[in-house]
Structures are given as C-alpha cells and as structure tokens.
C-alpha cells in the first residue's frame, strides 16, 4: 500500500520590531509548508530570481483563518464539485476564502493551497503562480495534489492555533479575535458539534449563516440517519431541505411497494461471499468491485451489462437538482430507484448503476445518488463506469492507440456500451492513457 503523505506546517519565530499590528509582530516567522516530500511554500524571489522553501510573514493570520473556518474545513465537501470542473483558478470567491490559504489575505501572500474534506481523507491541492505579478515580492512555484488523513490535517491546524495562542500570551497580546473564536469552538457540547458539522456539510458557516435553517437541519437529522443523512447534507440546497425531505418520504412509499428483483438479491448474496480487492483509492475500490460483479455474472469485457434485471426504476421529479435519485429495498421489495425524469438513456443507466452499487455493497435500506464529489460518491461513480464500460473492453474495441483516439472513436464505443461518451472519456483518461 502506498504511504499516505502528511501535511506539515513548520515555523521559526523571527523578530519584527517594525511591524505595527501586535498579533503580527508577536507571531512573525519563517514558515515552511510541506505535503509529504513536496514543498508547497517553494517560492521565487522576484527581485533576485533565487528560490527558497519558506515564506516570511506572521503565523497569526493562518491560525485565525483555520479557527474561523474550522467547521467548514472539517465537513464542507461541496467545493470538490467546482474544483473538479474548473480547478483553483475559477474558484467561487466564498469557497476560495474558506478553503484555500490564498484566501487568508491580511496583506500577505499565501500559497494557493486548498483543503477539501472527503470522507476519511482531506484532498489537498496546490497551484503555482503562473506568471510574475507586479507588486508581489515572491511567486509560488509548486503544483501538486494529495489525499491526506483527515485527522492528521486537523491535528496540524490545531497545533498551529495552539502555538499562536501560546506565543501571543507569552508576548502579552490578549483578547484577540482568534482567542475568542477558538474558545467558543472549544466550549461546544456534543449536540452543538453535531449541528455545526451538519451546517458545514450544507456549505454554511454554523455561527453566521445557519440560523434560518436550524429547524430544517434538525428535521433532517430526525428523519434521516447515517450515510443517508450525510449524502443528503452534502448535496441539497439549504432552502430546499423541506421539499427534499418530502420527496424522500414519497419515494420510500414507492420502494415499499416495488416488486422484488430476484436477480439482484441473488447477486448481492454471492457478492457477500466473495472478496473484492479494496484498492488504495476510492476509485480503485469502485473499479475492483465492478470487476467482481462482472466476473460473477460471467460477462466478457465487451459485453453490455443488462441493468434492467437488477434495478427497477420509476420517474419522479426531484425536489433539488443535487439529488439525482433515491433508492432502496425493504428486503421483500426492490431494489427500486426513483429517478429524475428526462435524463438521456446513457446518463440514466449511469445513475441507476450508481444506485445498484448502494444495494449490492452496502446494507442501508434507503440511499441517495447525488451530485456531490465525496469519497463515497467517487466509489460509486467508478463502480458504475467500470460496470457499464470496462476499461479493458474499451481498449479492445478501440481501433487506434488510446492516446490518438478522437471523439468519433469514443462516440462509437459509447453507443456499444449504451453510456454517454463522457463515461468513455473518463475511463480512457483514468485507466488507459499512459501516466
């Protein structure tokens, strides 16, 4: 198994007698940030052209940023949706300030390092400054991406906050916004922590934005449990919570009345007697699980998967665009997925295959398929892609090497597997093209 890199923030206090703000003067430091062996703070000095692995500025703004965005940094996975599409350059300004160190500001230039929670990990992605900018003494030079243990990142941020508070106390600087914010966070009881994390999953600051939605959040927590609640909060728009809960309740009634898909039940029983190689990453886990399914069913890599034998479905308008389907099984009925109507055939098959992953590989009686990009959603997307259009089968059907394939090639293979060309492209990019 590959070693999981760690985030490390190191500093050495420096004298800064000319700095006016007392919290900045007290915490002025040489700061170095690394992820594994990668130096996020590798910079070029614009005047001399030389490079170094650290920056000089106060540590206080970083600690204050981490405290003010604490709950969002722990639970808000929503930025992953726009990040995968547009990267850091097109980040929404509010998300940018809350998840990227570049948003710290305070008159200092920080690296464009984003911290996005994804299940048991945090996705760290950093981007260099493409061109020198007038008036900036340094330019960041490093690009990279890593999945880091979630708790280790939280511990590193806590160590920064604690060190800054200790330094401020030693230097006689008290009553700072950081001190007040962190004290409030530390005082939170279990119920408040649960609410703050739920609000953060909705993309809301629990202290300044979640108030109007408090009753809706509490209703969601009362009606949904476990992964179902988490997936719901990761995807629904706060203002649509009530309608979305009503939609799920109605879908539950449909599921309870659905005919049993005996083939799906038999397949699930066989899978529970088998073992799938887990994989190091979420997408590898999904690919491996799909391969086990196809192997049990005796499907060759070019065979088209008959989804209708394993997942019943009905159309019903969804209450929120982030919720694409709700599905489940009562044990004597289903599985059935209630799907947003009007989806093209290939897109519908992909959504239903994601729903099938929940039924086959998890024990939850009710589940959601959403637009979120959390770790679980990545597993189910990878499963659906490999189940419907195996990478090996795509390679066999291609008449040219993958690196010179054109859109017409992808369209033909997509038609064969009855999926969208985007699925074929993702399979090509992620499994067939040379790294």
KEPA-632945 format. One record per residue (C-alpha): x, y, z; residue number from 1. Coordinates in Angstrom, 2 decimals. Example, Ala and Ser with C-alpha at 12.3 -4.5 7.8 and 13.67 -1.06 7.14 Angstrom:
% residues 2
<rec <12.30, -4.50, 7.80>, 1>
<rec <13.67, -1.06, 7.14>, 2>
% end
This chain:
% residues 435
<rec <0.00, 0.00, 0.00>, 1>
<rec <1.25, 3.48, -0.84>, 2>
<rec <2.28, 5.62, 2.13>, 3>
<rec <-0.19, 8.40, 2.87>, 4>
<rec <1.55, 11.81, 2.84>, 5>
<rec <1.10, 14.21, 5.72>, 6>
<rec <0.63, 17.96, 5.92>, 7>
<rec <3.40, 19.63, 7.92>, 8>
<rec <3.48, 23.31, 8.89>, 9>
<rec <6.80, 24.31, 10.45>, 10>
<rec <7.91, 27.71, 11.66>, 11>
<rec <10.67, 29.58, 13.41>, 12>
<rec <9.79, 32.78, 15.25>, 13>
<rec <11.55, 35.88, 13.91>, 14>
<rec <11.97, 39.38, 15.33>, 15>
<rec <9.86, 42.02, 13.55>, 16>
<rec <10.09, 45.26, 15.58>, 17>
<rec <8.80, 47.44, 12.73>, 18>
<rec <5.53, 45.52, 12.27>, 19>
<rec <2.67, 47.56, 13.74>, 20>
<rec <-0.09, 45.04, 14.50>, 21>
<rec <0.82, 43.40, 17.83>, 22>
<rec <-0.53, 39.95, 16.88>, 23>
<rec <1.51, 40.08, 13.66>, 24>
<rec <4.63, 41.34, 15.37>, 25>
<rec <4.42, 38.65, 18.06>, 26>
<rec <4.00, 35.78, 15.57>, 27>
<rec <6.31, 36.84, 12.75>, 28>
<rec <8.04, 33.72, 11.49>, 29>
<rec <9.81, 31.85, 8.75>, 30>
<rec <7.10, 29.39, 7.65>, 31>
<rec <7.52, 26.22, 5.63>, 32>
<rec <4.58, 24.09, 4.47>, 33>
<rec <5.06, 20.61, 3.03>, 34>
<rec <2.80, 17.76, 1.92>, 35>
<rec <4.87, 14.63, 2.10>, 36>
<rec <8.10, 15.44, 0.28>, 37>
<rec <6.53, 18.32, -1.68>, 38>
<rec <7.29, 21.91, -0.62>, 39>
<rec <4.09, 23.95, -1.00>, 40>
<rec <5.95, 27.12, 0.03>, 41>
<rec <8.64, 26.81, -2.64>, 42>
<rec <8.90, 30.39, -3.92>, 43>
<rec <10.93, 32.51, -6.28>, 44>
<rec <12.16, 35.88, -5.07>, 45>
<rec <11.08, 38.27, -7.80>, 46>
<rec <13.96, 40.68, -7.28>, 47>
<rec <16.88, 38.25, -7.11>, 48>
<rec <15.41, 35.36, -9.10>, 49>
<rec <16.57, 32.91, -6.41>, 50>
<rec <14.29, 30.29, -4.87>, 51>
<rec <13.68, 29.17, -1.29>, 52>
<rec <11.34, 26.76, 0.51>, 53>
<rec <9.80, 29.12, 3.04>, 54>
<rec <7.95, 32.41, 3.38>, 55>
<rec <8.30, 35.22, 5.92>, 56>
<rec <5.08, 36.54, 7.45>, 57>
<rec <3.07, 36.28, 10.70>, 58>
<rec <1.59, 32.92, 11.62>, 59>
<rec <-1.39, 34.60, 13.29>, 60>
<rec <-3.48, 35.06, 10.08>, 61>
<rec <-3.18, 31.34, 9.27>, 62>
<rec <-4.33, 30.38, 12.77>, 63>
<rec <-7.23, 32.84, 12.67>, 64>
<rec <-8.32, 31.59, 9.23>, 65>
<rec <-8.26, 27.98, 10.44>, 66>
<rec <-10.34, 28.83, 13.52>, 67>
<rec <-12.95, 30.92, 11.70>, 68>
<rec <-13.39, 28.20, 9.05>, 69>
<rec <-12.95, 25.28, 11.42>, 70>
<rec <-16.25, 23.51, 10.84>, 71>
<rec <-16.16, 24.04, 7.06>, 72>
<rec <-12.62, 22.70, 6.84>, 73>
<rec <-13.80, 19.63, 8.72>, 74>
<rec <-17.03, 18.87, 6.86>, 75>
<rec <-17.74, 21.01, 3.77>, 76>
<rec <-17.02, 18.79, 0.75>, 77>
<rec <-19.03, 20.92, -1.69>, 78>
<rec <-16.07, 22.76, -3.23>, 79>
<rec <-14.95, 19.47, -4.80>, 80>
<rec <-17.77, 19.80, -7.35>, 81>
<rec <-16.44, 23.03, -8.87>, 82>
<rec <-12.82, 22.10, -8.19>, 83>
<rec <-13.00, 19.02, -10.42>, 84>
<rec <-14.57, 21.06, -13.20>, 85>
<rec <-12.62, 24.31, -13.05>, 86>
<rec <-9.64, 23.93, -10.74>, 87>
<rec <-8.43, 26.58, -8.33>, 88>
<rec <-8.31, 29.34, -10.94>, 89>
<rec <-12.12, 29.55, -11.16>, 90>
<rec <-12.92, 29.02, -7.52>, 91>
<rec <-16.05, 30.72, -6.24>, 92>
<rec <-14.83, 33.61, -4.10>, 93>
<rec <-16.57, 32.50, -0.90>, 94>
<rec <-15.35, 28.91, -1.23>, 95>
<rec <-11.92, 30.24, -2.10>, 96>
<rec <-11.65, 32.26, 1.08>, 97>
<rec <-12.85, 29.39, 3.25>, 98>
<rec <-10.86, 26.50, 1.82>, 99>
<rec <-7.69, 27.96, 0.30>, 100>
<rec <-4.83, 29.55, 2.19>, 101>
<rec <-4.70, 32.14, -0.60>, 102>
<rec <-7.94, 33.48, 0.87>, 103>
<rec <-6.28, 34.32, 4.20>, 104>
<rec <-5.25, 37.74, 2.94>, 105>
<rec <-4.41, 40.16, 5.76>, 106>
<rec <-1.98, 41.86, 3.39>, 107>
<rec <0.25, 38.79, 3.00>, 108>
<rec <0.64, 36.40, 0.08>, 109>
<rec <-0.10, 32.78, 0.97>, 110>
<rec <0.14, 29.70, -1.26>, 111>
<rec <-2.90, 28.68, -3.27>, 112>
<rec <-3.38, 25.53, -1.17>, 113>
<rec <-6.95, 24.22, -0.85>, 114>
<rec <-8.08, 21.79, 1.87>, 115>
<rec <-11.23, 19.85, 0.94>, 116>
<rec <-12.66, 17.17, 3.28>, 117>
<rec <-13.56, 13.92, 1.53>, 118>
<rec <-14.56, 11.15, 3.92>, 119>
<rec <-11.61, 9.78, 5.88>, 120>
<rec <-9.23, 11.99, 3.93>, 121>
<rec <-8.73, 15.59, 3.03>, 122>
<rec <-7.88, 16.39, -0.54>, 123>
<rec <-5.03, 18.89, -0.66>, 124>
<rec <-4.38, 20.61, -3.96>, 125>
<rec <-1.96, 23.45, -4.54>, 126>
<rec <-1.18, 25.52, -7.60>, 127>
<rec <1.77, 27.64, -8.59>, 128>
<rec <1.51, 31.25, -9.68>, 129>
<rec <1.67, 31.02, -13.46>, 130>
<rec <3.17, 34.43, -14.10>, 131>
<rec <5.03, 37.06, -12.07>, 132>
<rec <2.71, 39.71, -10.69>, 133>
<rec <3.72, 43.33, -10.29>, 134>
<rec <3.96, 44.39, -6.66>, 135>
<rec <4.37, 40.85, -5.32>, 136>
<rec <7.85, 40.11, -3.96>, 137>
<rec <7.51, 36.34, -4.38>, 138>
<rec <5.95, 33.82, -6.75>, 139>
<rec <4.89, 30.34, -5.64>, 140>
<rec <6.39, 27.63, -7.84>, 141>
<rec <4.84, 24.33, -6.72>, 142>
<rec <1.90, 22.35, -8.11>, 143>
<rec <0.52, 19.19, -6.58>, 144>
<rec <-2.31, 17.14, -5.18>, 145>
<rec <-2.54, 14.58, -2.38>, 146>
<rec <-5.08, 12.77, -0.24>, 147>
<rec <-4.08, 13.16, 3.40>, 148>
<rec <-5.53, 11.55, 6.52>, 149>
<rec <-8.33, 13.81, 7.72>, 150>
<rec <-7.48, 13.67, 11.40>, 151>
<rec <-3.79, 14.37, 10.83>, 152>
<rec <-4.66, 17.60, 8.98>, 153>
<rec <-6.96, 18.67, 11.81>, 154>
<rec <-4.23, 17.97, 14.34>, 155>
<rec <-1.75, 20.04, 12.36>, 156>
<rec <-4.11, 23.01, 12.24>, 157>
<rec <-4.80, 22.67, 15.96>, 158>
<rec <-1.05, 22.71, 16.63>, 159>
<rec <-0.75, 25.98, 14.70>, 160>
<rec <-3.66, 27.56, 16.59>, 161>
<rec <-2.30, 26.39, 19.95>, 162>
<rec <1.23, 27.60, 19.20>, 163>
<rec <-0.03, 31.02, 18.12>, 164>
<rec <-2.19, 31.42, 21.25>, 165>
<rec <0.75, 30.41, 23.43>, 166>
<rec <3.06, 32.84, 21.65>, 167>
<rec <0.56, 35.68, 21.99>, 168>
<rec <0.19, 35.04, 25.71>, 169>
<rec <3.95, 35.00, 26.16>, 170>
<rec <4.21, 38.31, 24.34>, 171>
<rec <1.38, 39.90, 26.34>, 172>
<rec <-1.06, 40.07, 23.40>, 173>
<rec <-4.54, 39.11, 24.61>, 174>
<rec <-8.23, 39.42, 23.74>, 175>
<rec <-7.67, 38.72, 20.03>, 176>
<rec <-10.46, 37.53, 17.67>, 177>
<rec <-8.60, 34.20, 17.42>, 178>
<rec <-8.69, 33.71, 21.18>, 179>
<rec <-12.44, 34.37, 21.32>, 180>
<rec <-13.31, 32.22, 18.29>, 181>
<rec <-11.26, 29.24, 19.41>, 182>
<rec <-12.66, 29.43, 22.94>, 183>
<rec <-16.20, 29.27, 21.53>, 184>
<rec <-15.31, 26.23, 19.43>, 185>
<rec <-13.71, 24.52, 22.42>, 186>
<rec <-16.83, 25.10, 24.54>, 187>
<rec <-19.17, 23.41, 22.04>, 188>
<rec <-21.06, 20.46, 23.56>, 189>
<rec <-21.76, 17.27, 21.53>, 190>
<rec <-25.14, 18.49, 20.27>, 191>
<rec <-23.65, 21.78, 19.12>, 192>
<rec <-20.77, 19.98, 17.42>, 193>
<rec <-23.25, 17.78, 15.57>, 194>
<rec <-25.23, 20.83, 14.42>, 195>
<rec <-22.08, 22.72, 13.36>, 196>
<rec <-20.86, 19.80, 11.27>, 197>
<rec <-24.29, 19.38, 9.66>, 198>
<rec <-24.42, 23.08, 8.79>, 199>
<rec <-20.91, 22.90, 7.36>, 200>
<rec <-21.88, 19.97, 5.12>, 201>
<rec <-24.54, 22.29, 3.72>, 202>
<rec <-21.81, 24.83, 2.96>, 203>
<rec <-22.97, 27.16, 5.74>, 204>
<rec <-20.98, 28.84, 8.46>, 205>
<rec <-22.77, 27.49, 11.56>, 206>
<rec <-22.41, 30.73, 13.51>, 207>
<rec <-23.28, 33.35, 10.88>, 208>
<rec <-25.35, 31.60, 8.18>, 209>
<rec <-27.11, 28.51, 9.55>, 210>
<rec <-29.65, 30.28, 11.80>, 211>
<rec <-32.50, 30.48, 9.24>, 212>
<rec <-32.13, 26.75, 8.51>, 213>
<rec <-31.81, 25.45, 12.07>, 214>
<rec <-35.25, 23.84, 12.21>, 215>
<rec <-34.80, 22.26, 8.77>, 216>
<rec <-31.42, 20.84, 9.76>, 217>
<rec <-32.93, 19.39, 12.93>, 218>
<rec <-35.79, 17.88, 10.91>, 219>
<rec <-33.33, 16.26, 8.51>, 220>
<rec <-31.36, 14.81, 11.43>, 221>
<rec <-34.59, 13.42, 12.91>, 222>
<rec <-35.83, 11.80, 9.68>, 223>
<rec <-32.56, 10.54, 8.16>, 224>
<rec <-29.70, 8.56, 9.64>, 225>
<rec <-26.10, 7.60, 8.93>, 226>
<rec <-24.80, 7.78, 5.38>, 227>
<rec <-28.24, 8.75, 4.08>, 228>
<rec <-28.16, 11.92, 6.19>, 229>
<rec <-24.55, 12.66, 5.23>, 230>
<rec <-25.20, 12.26, 1.50>, 231>
<rec <-28.30, 14.43, 1.81>, 232>
<rec <-26.47, 17.27, 3.56>, 233>
<rec <-23.56, 17.12, 1.11>, 234>
<rec <-25.83, 17.73, -1.88>, 235>
<rec <-29.10, 19.52, -1.06>, 236>
<rec <-29.51, 23.27, -1.22>, 237>
<rec <-30.36, 24.59, 2.25>, 238>
<rec <-33.52, 26.35, 1.10>, 239>
<rec <-34.82, 23.09, -0.45>, 240>
<rec <-34.38, 20.85, 2.59>, 241>
<rec <-38.10, 20.67, 3.42>, 242>
<rec <-39.21, 19.81, -0.12>, 243>
<rec <-36.39, 17.31, -0.49>, 244>
<rec <-37.36, 15.50, 2.71>, 245>
<rec <-40.95, 15.27, 1.46>, 246>
<rec <-39.64, 13.83, -1.83>, 247>
<rec <-37.65, 11.17, 0.00>, 248>
<rec <-40.68, 10.25, 2.12>, 249>
<rec <-42.77, 9.79, -1.01>, 250>
<rec <-40.07, 7.72, -2.66>, 251>
<rec <-39.89, 5.47, 0.40>, 252>
<rec <-43.54, 4.56, -0.14>, 253>
<rec <-42.83, 3.63, -3.77>, 254>
<rec <-39.88, 1.47, -2.69>, 255>
<rec <-42.01, -0.41, -0.16>, 256>
<rec <-44.50, -1.28, -2.91>, 257>
<rec <-41.92, -2.26, -5.56>, 258>
<rec <-41.69, -5.81, -6.93>, 259>
<rec <-38.69, -7.84, -5.82>, 260>
<rec <-35.76, -8.11, -8.26>, 261>
<rec <-34.70, -11.68, -7.51>, 262>
<rec <-31.59, -11.48, -9.70>, 263>
<rec <-30.30, -8.51, -7.68>, 264>
<rec <-30.91, -10.28, -4.37>, 265>
<rec <-29.09, -13.39, -5.59>, 266>
<rec <-26.17, -11.32, -6.88>, 267>
<rec <-25.87, -9.49, -3.58>, 268>
<rec <-25.76, -12.77, -1.67>, 269>
<rec <-23.00, -14.07, -3.95>, 270>
<rec <-21.01, -10.86, -3.58>, 271>
<rec <-21.11, -11.10, 0.20>, 272>
<rec <-19.40, -14.48, -0.09>, 273>
<rec <-16.70, -13.04, -2.35>, 274>
<rec <-13.87, -10.63, -1.72>, 275>
<rec <-13.01, -7.57, -3.79>, 276>
<rec <-9.53, -6.11, -3.65>, 277>
<rec <-10.16, -2.81, -1.85>, 278>
<rec <-7.66, -0.62, -3.73>, 279>
<rec <-5.66, 2.27, -2.32>, 280>
<rec <-8.03, 4.96, -3.57>, 281>
<rec <-11.79, 5.30, -3.67>, 282>
<rec <-11.97, 4.98, -7.45>, 283>
<rec <-9.79, 1.85, -7.41>, 284>
<rec <-12.19, 0.31, -4.89>, 285>
<rec <-15.12, 1.05, -7.23>, 286>
<rec <-13.36, -0.43, -10.26>, 287>
<rec <-12.47, -3.59, -8.37>, 288>
<rec <-16.00, -4.04, -7.07>, 289>
<rec <-17.41, -3.71, -10.60>, 290>
<rec <-14.96, -6.30, -11.90>, 291>
<rec <-16.09, -8.75, -9.24>, 292>
<rec <-19.72, -8.25, -10.29>, 293>
<rec <-18.95, -8.84, -13.96>, 294>
<rec <-16.82, -11.87, -13.16>, 295>
<rec <-19.56, -13.48, -11.05>, 296>
<rec <-22.05, -12.88, -13.87>, 297>
<rec <-19.64, -14.33, -16.44>, 298>
<rec <-19.56, -11.16, -18.56>, 299>
<rec <-16.74, -10.61, -21.02>, 300>
<rec <-15.13, -7.17, -21.09>, 301>
<rec <-17.01, -6.20, -24.27>, 302>
<rec <-20.41, -7.47, -23.10>, 303>
<rec <-23.15, -4.94, -22.39>, 304>
<rec <-24.49, -5.07, -18.85>, 305>
<rec <-28.28, -5.68, -18.67>, 306>
<rec <-29.17, -3.30, -15.89>, 307>
<rec <-32.94, -3.89, -16.04>, 308>
<rec <-32.55, -7.34, -14.49>, 309>
<rec <-31.04, -5.89, -11.31>, 310>
<rec <-32.59, -2.47, -10.68>, 311>
<rec <-36.21, -1.41, -11.06>, 312>
<rec <-36.86, 2.29, -11.58>, 313>
<rec <-39.62, 4.85, -11.86>, 314>
<rec <-39.55, 8.53, -12.83>, 315>
<rec <-40.48, 11.22, -10.36>, 316>
<rec <-39.45, 14.90, -10.40>, 317>
<rec <-36.75, 15.57, -7.85>, 318>
<rec <-37.06, 18.33, -5.27>, 319>
<rec <-33.46, 19.52, -5.66>, 320>
<rec <-31.01, 19.34, -8.55>, 321>
<rec <-28.32, 17.96, -6.25>, 322>
<rec <-30.42, 14.84, -5.60>, 323>
<rec <-30.47, 12.67, -8.73>, 324>
<rec <-32.15, 9.55, -7.36>, 325>
<rec <-33.35, 7.95, -4.17>, 326>
<rec <-33.41, 4.18, -3.95>, 327>
<rec <-33.65, 1.27, -1.61>, 328>
<rec <-35.04, -2.11, -0.73>, 329>
<rec <-37.12, -3.36, 2.20>, 330>
<rec <-35.88, -6.94, 1.94>, 331>
<rec <-39.10, -8.18, 0.35>, 332>
<rec <-39.27, -5.46, -2.31>, 333>
<rec <-36.91, -3.74, -4.68>, 334>
<rec <-34.32, -2.62, -5.22>, 335>
<rec <-36.00, 0.35, -6.83>, 336>
<rec <-34.64, 3.76, -7.72>, 337>
<rec <-36.83, 6.85, -8.06>, 338>
<rec <-35.06, 8.86, -10.73>, 339>
<rec <-35.24, 12.39, -12.03>, 340>
<rec <-37.20, 12.18, -15.33>, 341>
<rec <-35.86, 13.29, -18.69>, 342>
<rec <-32.32, 12.01, -18.26>, 343>
<rec <-30.79, 10.72, -21.53>, 344>
<rec <-30.51, 6.93, -21.81>, 345>
<rec <-26.78, 6.74, -21.12>, 346>
<rec <-26.99, 9.15, -18.21>, 347>
<rec <-29.94, 7.26, -16.74>, 348>
<rec <-28.07, 3.95, -16.94>, 349>
<rec <-25.12, 5.54, -15.15>, 350>
<rec <-27.36, 6.89, -12.37>, 351>
<rec <-29.07, 3.52, -11.93>, 352>
<rec <-25.69, 1.76, -11.81>, 353>
<rec <-24.62, 4.09, -9.03>, 354>
<rec <-27.84, 3.16, -7.21>, 355>
<rec <-27.06, -0.52, -7.76>, 356>
<rec <-23.69, -0.05, -6.03>, 357>
<rec <-25.51, 1.02, -2.86>, 358>
<rec <-27.78, -2.03, -2.96>, 359>
<rec <-25.03, -4.54, -3.68>, 360>
<rec <-22.25, -3.25, -1.46>, 361>
<rec <-23.98, -1.54, 1.46>, 362>
<rec <-26.67, -2.62, 3.90>, 363>
<rec <-28.63, 0.66, 4.06>, 364>
<rec <-32.35, 0.24, 3.28>, 365>
<rec <-32.56, 3.71, 1.72>, 366>
<rec <-29.89, 5.64, -0.18>, 367>
<rec <-29.30, 8.66, -2.38>, 368>
<rec <-27.47, 9.27, -5.64>, 369>
<rec <-26.30, 12.88, -5.70>, 370>
<rec <-24.08, 15.39, -7.49>, 371>
<rec <-21.64, 15.50, -4.55>, 372>
<rec <-17.98, 14.53, -5.01>, 373>
<rec <-17.32, 12.90, -1.66>, 374>
<rec <-15.24, 9.76, -1.19>, 375>
<rec <-18.33, 7.52, -1.26>, 376>
<rec <-19.66, 9.17, -4.38>, 377>
<rec <-16.30, 8.61, -6.10>, 378>
<rec <-16.50, 4.90, -5.29>, 379>
<rec <-19.97, 4.58, -6.78>, 380>
<rec <-19.08, 6.61, -9.88>, 381>
<rec <-16.03, 4.44, -10.53>, 382>
<rec <-18.13, 1.32, -9.97>, 383>
<rec <-20.78, 2.49, -12.45>, 384>
<rec <-18.21, 3.37, -15.12>, 385>
<rec <-16.37, 0.04, -14.88>, 386>
<rec <-19.59, -1.97, -14.60>, 387>
<rec <-21.11, -0.44, -17.74>, 388>
<rec <-17.96, 0.16, -19.83>, 389>
<rec <-14.94, -1.85, -18.64>, 390>
<rec <-11.63, -0.18, -19.43>, 391>
<rec <-10.30, -3.46, -20.83>, 392>
<rec <-13.29, -3.73, -23.14>, 393>
<rec <-12.85, -0.14, -24.32>, 394>
<rec <-9.21, -0.90, -25.11>, 395>
<rec <-10.23, -3.98, -27.11>, 396>
<rec <-12.83, -2.05, -29.11>, 397>
<rec <-10.52, 0.86, -29.93>, 398>
<rec <-9.03, 0.54, -33.39>, 399>
<rec <-6.25, 3.00, -32.54>, 400>
<rec <-3.99, 3.53, -29.50>, 401>
<rec <-5.85, 5.38, -26.70>, 402>
<rec <-3.60, 8.44, -26.92>, 403>
<rec <-4.66, 9.19, -30.52>, 404>
<rec <-8.37, 8.35, -30.17>, 405>
<rec <-10.76, 11.03, -31.44>, 406>
<rec <-14.33, 11.89, -30.49>, 407>
<rec <-15.80, 9.65, -33.21>, 408>
<rec <-13.99, 6.69, -31.66>, 409>
<rec <-15.43, 7.49, -28.25>, 410>
<rec <-18.95, 8.00, -29.63>, 411>
<rec <-18.93, 4.57, -31.29>, 412>
<rec <-17.81, 2.78, -28.14>, 413>
<rec <-20.31, 4.75, -26.04>, 414>
<rec <-23.10, 3.60, -28.35>, 415>
<rec <-21.93, -0.01, -27.98>, 416>
<rec <-21.96, 0.11, -24.16>, 417>
<rec <-25.09, 2.34, -24.04>, 418>
<rec <-23.40, 5.06, -21.99>, 419>
<rec <-22.53, 8.69, -22.60>, 420>
<rec <-19.24, 9.49, -24.41>, 421>
<rec <-18.14, 11.25, -21.21>, 422>
<rec <-18.01, 7.89, -19.41>, 423>
<rec <-15.74, 6.50, -22.12>, 424>
<rec <-13.51, 9.57, -21.93>, 425>
<rec <-13.18, 9.27, -18.15>, 426>
<rec <-12.29, 5.60, -18.45>, 427>
<rec <-9.72, 6.46, -21.10>, 428>
<rec <-8.19, 9.25, -19.05>, 429>
<rec <-8.15, 7.35, -15.77>, 430>
<rec <-7.22, 3.82, -16.83>, 431>
<rec <-5.95, 3.57, -20.39>, 432>
<rec <-3.85, 6.62, -21.14>, 433>
<rec <-0.20, 6.47, -20.06>, 434>
<rec <0.57, 8.48, -16.93>, 435>
% end
